[in-house]
Amino acid sequence: MKGIVRRAMGGEATDEVVAQIYNVTGGIHRHVDMIVPRILDLKARNGESLSSGEVSMRDIVTVAGSRLMARLW
């Protein structure tokens, strides 16, 4: 799981971000495959906010995870 996330996200995949993604997905490969594109999309949409510090990668992963959880239920 760590390798998938780091390959997709590059330098943004800090240990903290990887751990958060693991906690949200339970490490299930399919869930990781679903959340990574959402994270990348949200990252692209919020580029300026990320640069300014208004939004963090932790916030992005939280939002992406909430979308994932909504689809699971």
N, CA, C and O atoms as CSV, one atom per row, in Angstrom:
chain,resi,resn,atom,element,x,y,z
A,1,MET,N,N,0.819,-1.169,0.000
A,1,MET,CA,C,0.000,0.000,0.000
A,1,MET,C,C,0.873,1.246,0.000
A,1,MET,O,O,0.605,2.212,-0.715
A,2,LYS,N,N,1.902,1.207,0.800
A,2,LYS,CA,C,2.804,2.354,0.905
A,2,LYS,C,C,3.443,2.659,-0.456
A,2,LYS,O,O,3.552,3.822,-0.844
A,3,GLY,N,N,3.856,1.631,-1.165
A,3,GLY,CA,C,4.473,1.805,-2.469
A,3,GLY,C,C,3.519,2.401,-3.487
A,3,GLY,O,O,3.918,3.252,-4.282
A,4,ILE,N,N,2.272,1.973,-3.477
A,4,ILE,CA,C,1.265,2.499,-4.399
A,4,ILE,C,C,1.060,3.988,-4.153
A,4,ILE,O,O,1.051,4.788,-5.088
A,5,VAL,N,N,0.898,4.342,-2.900
A,5,VAL,CA,C,0.645,5.738,-2.539
A,5,VAL,C,C,1.861,6.598,-2.876
A,5,VAL,O,O,1.714,7.679,-3.445
A,6,ARG,N,N,3.034,6.138,-2.538
A,6,ARG,CA,C,4.248,6.930,-2.798
A,6,ARG,C,C,4.491,7.082,-4.298
A,6,ARG,O,O,4.933,8.139,-4.748
A,7,ARG,N,N,4.212,6.058,-5.057
A,7,ARG,CA,C,4.395,6.150,-6.509
A,7,ARG,C,C,3.421,7.161,-7.115
A,7,ARG,O,O,3.795,7.937,-7.995
A,8,ALA,N,N,2.194,7.151,-6.651
A,8,ALA,CA,C,1.166,8.033,-7.203
A,8,ALA,C,C,1.327,9.477,-6.753
A,8,ALA,O,O,1.073,10.401,-7.525
A,9,MET,N,N,1.749,9.677,-5.509
A,9,MET,CA,C,1.753,11.015,-4.931
A,9,MET,C,C,3.134,11.638,-4.813
A,9,MET,O,O,3.244,12.831,-4.530
A,10,GLY,N,N,4.162,10.881,-5.018
A,10,GLY,CA,C,5.519,11.428,-4.944
A,10,GLY,C,C,5.837,11.998,-3.575
A,10,GLY,O,O,5.581,11.365,-2.550
A,11,GLY,N,N,6.394,13.194,-3.568
A,11,GLY,CA,C,6.837,13.838,-2.336
A,11,GLY,C,C,5.729,14.184,-1.362
A,11,GLY,O,O,5.985,14.398,-0.177
A,12,GLU,N,N,4.512,14.241,-1.844
A,12,GLU,CA,C,3.378,14.542,-0.958
A,12,GLU,C,C,3.038,13.363,-0.041
A,12,GLU,O,O,2.321,13.524,0.946
A,13,ALA,N,N,3.555,12.186,-0.371
A,13,ALA,CA,C,3.241,10.979,0.396
A,13,ALA,C,C,4.184,10.846,1.582
A,13,ALA,O,O,5.029,9.952,1.626
A,14,THR,N,N,4.025,11.743,2.533
A,14,THR,CA,C,4.820,11.662,3.761
A,14,THR,C,C,4.344,10.467,4.574
A,14,THR,O,O,3.295,9.889,4.290
A,15,ASP,N,N,5.114,10.105,5.577
A,15,ASP,CA,C,4.710,8.990,6.442
A,15,ASP,C,C,3.346,9.257,7.066
A,15,ASP,O,O,2.531,8.346,7.208
A,16,GLU,N,N,3.105,10.509,7.437
A,16,GLU,CA,C,1.828,10.876,8.054
A,16,GLU,C,C,0.663,10.684,7.071
A,16,GLU,O,O,-0.382,10.145,7.435
A,17,VAL,N,N,0.854,11.130,5.831
A,17,VAL,CA,C,-0.192,11.000,4.820
A,17,VAL,C,C,-0.443,9.526,4.507
A,17,VAL,O,O,-1.593,9.099,4.405
A,18,VAL,N,N,0.623,8.756,4.357
A,18,VAL,CA,C,0.484,7.320,4.081
A,18,VAL,C,C,-0.264,6.641,5.227
A,18,VAL,O,O,-1.144,5.815,4.985
A,19,ALA,N,N,0.072,6.978,6.456
A,19,ALA,CA,C,-0.612,6.391,7.614
A,19,ALA,C,C,-2.086,6.773,7.634
A,19,ALA,O,O,-2.939,5.946,7.955
A,20,GLN,N,N,-2.387,8.019,7.293
A,20,GLN,CA,C,-3.780,8.455,7.270
A,20,GLN,C,C,-4.559,7.704,6.191
A,20,GLN,O,O,-5.688,7.272,6.426
A,21,ILE,N,N,-3.964,7.549,5.018
A,21,ILE,CA,C,-4.625,6.806,3.944
A,21,ILE,C,C,-4.835,5.363,4.370
A,21,ILE,O,O,-5.890,4.787,4.103
A,22,TYR,N,N,-3.851,4.774,5.025
A,22,TYR,CA,C,-3.993,3.400,5.514
A,22,TYR,C,C,-5.154,3.297,6.497
A,22,TYR,O,O,-5.949,2.360,6.426
A,23,ASN,N,N,-5.253,4.248,7.404
A,23,ASN,CA,C,-6.334,4.232,8.392
A,23,ASN,C,C,-7.699,4.378,7.737
A,23,ASN,O,O,-8.660,3.730,8.152
A,24,VAL,N,N,-7.791,5.222,6.718
A,24,VAL,CA,C,-9.069,5.446,6.038
A,24,VAL,C,C,-9.480,4.222,5.220
A,24,VAL,O,O,-10.654,3.854,5.191
A,25,THR,N,N,-8.505,3.595,4.557
A,25,THR,CA,C,-8.817,2.494,3.640
A,25,THR,C,C,-8.691,1.115,4.274
A,25,THR,O,O,-9.132,0.120,3.699
A,26,GLY,N,N,-8.095,1.057,5.443
A,26,GLY,CA,C,-7.845,-0.233,6.067
A,26,GLY,C,C,-6.774,-1.025,5.332
A,26,GLY,O,O,-6.590,-2.217,5.577
A,27,GLY,N,N,-6.062,-0.340,4.414
A,27,GLY,CA,C,-5.023,-1.010,3.641
A,27,GLY,C,C,-5.557,-1.891,2.528
A,27,GLY,O,O,-4.794,-2.621,1.895
A,28,ILE,N,N,-6.848,-1.833,2.284
A,28,ILE,CA,C,-7.471,-2.655,1.243
A,28,ILE,C,C,-7.109,-2.064,-0.120
A,28,ILE,O,O,-7.385,-0.900,-0.410
A,29,HIS,N,N,-6.487,-2.896,-0.939
A,29,HIS,CA,C,-5.941,-2.439,-2.222
A,29,HIS,C,C,-6.984,-1.714,-3.063
A,29,HIS,O,O,-6.681,-0.658,-3.619
A,30,ARG,N,N,-8.172,-2.229,-3.175
A,30,ARG,CA,C,-9.223,-1.602,-3.984
A,30,ARG,C,C,-9.574,-0.217,-3.454
A,30,ARG,O,O,-9.776,0.713,-4.235
A,31,HIS,N,N,-9.646,-0.074,-2.159
A,31,HIS,CA,C,-9.964,1.220,-1.566
A,31,HIS,C,C,-8.834,2.223,-1.799
A,31,HIS,O,O,-9.076,3.406,-2.034
A,32,VAL,N,N,-7.600,1.731,-1.729
A,32,VAL,CA,C,-6.451,2.598,-2.018
A,32,VAL,C,C,-6.532,3.058,-3.467
A,32,VAL,O,O,-6.320,4.234,-3.764
A,33,ASP,N,N,-6.841,2.126,-4.371
A,33,ASP,CA,C,-6.981,2.480,-5.790
A,33,ASP,C,C,-8.090,3.500,-6.019
A,33,ASP,O,O,-8.011,4.296,-6.955
A,34,MET,N,N,-9.108,3.488,-5.192
A,34,MET,CA,C,-10.211,4.432,-5.333
A,34,MET,C,C,-9.879,5.801,-4.741
A,34,MET,O,O,-10.285,6.828,-5.286
A,35,ILE,N,N,-9.153,5.819,-3.644
A,35,ILE,CA,C,-8.920,7.089,-2.950
A,35,ILE,C,C,-7.789,7.916,-3.579
A,35,ILE,O,O,-7.846,9.146,-3.561
A,36,VAL,N,N,-6.777,7.264,-4.127
A,36,VAL,CA,C,-5.637,8.008,-4.664
A,36,VAL,C,C,-6.053,8.970,-5.778
A,36,VAL,O,O,-5.631,10.126,-5.747
A,37,PRO,N,N,-6.866,8.552,-6.768
A,37,PRO,CA,C,-7.283,9.531,-7.787
A,37,PRO,C,C,-8.093,10.690,-7.202
A,37,PRO,O,O,-7.990,11.818,-7.682
A,38,ARG,N,N,-8.883,10.425,-6.186
A,38,ARG,CA,C,-9.644,11.497,-5.531
A,38,ARG,C,C,-8.713,12.483,-4.843
A,38,ARG,O,O,-8.915,13.695,-4.910
A,39,ILE,N,N,-7.700,11.956,-4.188
A,39,ILE,CA,C,-6.724,12.818,-3.522
A,39,ILE,C,C,-6.013,13.695,-4.550
A,39,ILE,O,O,-5.864,14.901,-4.351
A,40,LEU,N,N,-5.578,13.085,-5.643
A,40,LEU,CA,C,-4.872,13.845,-6.677
A,40,LEU,C,C,-5.769,14.906,-7.307
A,40,LEU,O,O,-5.308,16.007,-7.610
A,41,ASP,N,N,-7.038,14.585,-7.505
A,41,ASP,CA,C,-7.988,15.556,-8.053
A,41,ASP,C,C,-8.186,16.722,-7.081
A,41,ASP,O,O,-8.138,17.885,-7.483
A,42,LEU,N,N,-8.405,16.411,-5.820
A,42,LEU,CA,C,-8.585,17.462,-4.819
A,42,LEU,C,C,-7.319,18.300,-4.666
A,42,LEU,O,O,-7.389,19.511,-4.456
A,43,LYS,N,N,-6.179,17.655,-4.771
A,43,LYS,CA,C,-4.904,18.379,-4.691
A,43,LYS,C,C,-4.799,19.381,-5.839
A,43,LYS,O,O,-4.400,20.527,-5.635
A,44,ALA,N,N,-5.159,18.945,-7.043
A,44,ALA,CA,C,-5.107,19.836,-8.209
A,44,ALA,C,C,-6.093,20.991,-8.075
A,44,ALA,O,O,-5.775,22.127,-8.428
A,45,ARG,N,N,-7.281,20.705,-7.570
A,45,ARG,CA,C,-8.309,21.737,-7.420
A,45,ARG,C,C,-7.970,22.752,-6.333
A,45,ARG,O,O,-8.420,23.897,-6.374
A,46,ASN,N,N,-7.186,22.323,-5.380
A,46,ASN,CA,C,-6.874,23.182,-4.231
A,46,ASN,C,C,-5.404,23.569,-4.185
A,46,ASN,O,O,-4.852,23.793,-3.107
A,47,GLY,N,N,-4.771,23.647,-5.342
A,47,GLY,CA,C,-3.335,23.938,-5.411
A,47,GLY,C,C,-2.937,25.217,-4.718
A,47,GLY,O,O,-1.963,25.237,-3.965
A,48,GLU,N,N,-3.679,26.293,-4.958
A,48,GLU,CA,C,-3.342,27.579,-4.337
A,48,GLU,C,C,-3.523,27.521,-2.824
A,48,GLU,O,O,-2.699,28.045,-2.075
A,49,SER,N,N,-4.598,26.885,-2.377
A,49,SER,CA,C,-4.853,26.774,-0.936
A,49,SER,C,C,-3.793,25.919,-0.261
A,49,SER,O,O,-3.405,26.194,0.875
A,50,LEU,N,N,-3.318,24.881,-0.951
A,50,LEU,CA,C,-2.239,24.062,-0.403
A,50,LEU,C,C,-0.955,24.876,-0.296
A,50,LEU,O,O,-0.245,24.807,0.708
A,51,SER,N,N,-0.666,25.643,-1.335
A,51,SER,CA,C,0.555,26.459,-1.342
A,51,SER,C,C,0.548,27.500,-0.230
A,51,SER,O,O,1.577,27.772,0.389
A,52,SER,N,N,-0.624,28.078,0.014
A,52,SER,CA,C,-0.720,29.126,1.030
A,52,SER,C,C,-0.796,28.561,2.447
A,52,SER,O,O,-0.632,29.297,3.420
A,53,GLY,N,N,-1.044,27.262,2.565
A,53,GLY,CA,C,-1.168,26.658,3.893
A,53,GLY,C,C,-2.580,26.675,4.443
A,53,GLY,O,O,-2.829,26.198,5.551
A,54,GLU,N,N,-3.501,27.223,3.672
A,54,GLU,CA,C,-4.901,27.279,4.094
A,54,GLU,C,C,-5.499,25.870,4.189
A,54,GLU,O,O,-6.351,25.596,5.034
A,55,VAL,N,N,-5.034,24.992,3.309
A,55,VAL,CA,C,-5.478,23.599,3.279
A,55,VAL,C,C,-4.233,22.727,3.366
A,55,VAL,O,O,-3.199,23.061,2.789
A,56,SER,N,N,-4.327,21.616,4.082
A,56,SER,CA,C,-3.195,20.695,4.189
A,56,SER,C,C,-3.525,19.384,3.481
A,56,SER,O,O,-4.683,19.114,3.162
A,57,MET,N,N,-2.510,18.587,3.245
A,57,MET,CA,C,-2.749,17.269,2.648
A,57,MET,C,C,-3.614,16.421,3.577
A,57,MET,O,O,-4.379,15.573,3.119
A,58,ARG,N,N,-3.491,16.649,4.851
A,58,ARG,CA,C,-4.330,15.934,5.815
A,58,ARG,C,C,-5.807,16.241,5.549
A,58,ARG,O,O,-6.651,15.346,5.587
A,59,ASP,N,N,-6.109,17.517,5.280
A,59,ASP,CA,C,-7.484,17.915,4.956
A,59,ASP,C,C,-7.951,17.241,3.673
A,59,ASP,O,O,-9.082,16.760,3.592
A,60,ILE,N,N,-7.076,17.207,2.670
A,60,ILE,CA,C,-7.410,16.602,1.380
A,60,ILE,C,C,-7.729,15.121,1.557
A,60,ILE,O,O,-8.722,14.629,1.022
A,61,VAL,N,N,-6.896,14.417,2.300
A,61,VAL,CA,C,-7.113,12.978,2.523
A,61,VAL,C,C,-8.408,12.754,3.299
A,61,VAL,O,O,-9.138,11.802,3.022
A,62,THR,N,N,-8.695,13.611,4.254
A,62,THR,CA,C,-9.931,13.485,5.017
A,62,THR,C,C,-11.154,13.612,4.113
A,62,THR,O,O,-12.085,12.812,4.207
A,63,VAL,N,N,-11.153,14.608,3.244
A,63,VAL,CA,C,-12.285,14.800,2.330
A,63,VAL,C,C,-12.389,13.625,1.362
A,63,VAL,O,O,-13.482,13.108,1.131
A,64,ALA,N,N,-11.266,13.203,0.797
A,64,ALA,CA,C,-11.276,12.067,-0.130
A,64,ALA,C,C,-11.769,10.806,0.578
A,64,ALA,O,O,-12.512,10.016,-0.003
A,65,GLY,N,N,-11.358,10.621,1.822
A,65,GLY,CA,C,-11.811,9.468,2.584
A,65,GLY,C,C,-13.276,9.508,2.906
A,65,GLY,O,O,-13.932,8.466,2.939
A,66,SER,N,N,-13.811,10.696,3.145
A,66,SER,CA,C,-15.250,10.794,3.441
A,66,SER,C,C,-16.062,10.437,2.213
A,66,SER,O,O,-17.135,9.846,2.331
A,67,ARG,N,N,-15.564,10.788,1.031
A,67,ARG,CA,C,-16.242,10.401,-0.206
A,67,ARG,C,C,-16.185,8.899,-0.384
A,67,ARG,O,O,-17.160,8.288,-0.820
A,68,LEU,N,N,-15.055,8.297,-0.052
A,68,LEU,CA,C,-14.902,6.858,-0.156
A,68,LEU,C,C,-15.880,6.155,0.775
A,68,LEU,O,O,-16.555,5.204,0.382
A,69,MET,N,N,-15.948,6.630,2.001
A,69,MET,CA,C,-16.826,5.996,2.988
A,69,MET,C,C,-18.293,6.157,2.597
A,69,MET,O,O,-19.096,5.255,2.838
A,70,ALA,N,N,-18.654,7.287,2.001
A,70,ALA,CA,C,-20.040,7.495,1.586
A,70,ALA,C,C,-20.432,6.476,0.517
A,70,ALA,O,O,-21.574,6.020,0.486
A,71,ARG,N,N,-19.504,6.123,-0.344
A,71,ARG,CA,C,-19.802,5.167,-1.407
A,71,ARG,C,C,-19.831,3.732,-0.884
A,71,ARG,O,O,-20.491,2.876,-1.473
A,72,LEU,N,N,-19.137,3.465,0.194
A,72,LEU,CA,C,-19.126,2.114,0.754
A,72,LEU,C,C,-20.418,1.780,1.472
A,72,LEU,O,O,-20.806,0.614,1.545
A,73,TRP,N,N,-21.077,2.774,1.992
A,73,TRP,CA,C,-22.298,2.518,2.750
A,73,TRP,C,C,-23.443,2.553,1.842
A,73,TRP,O,O,-24.580,2.361,2.275
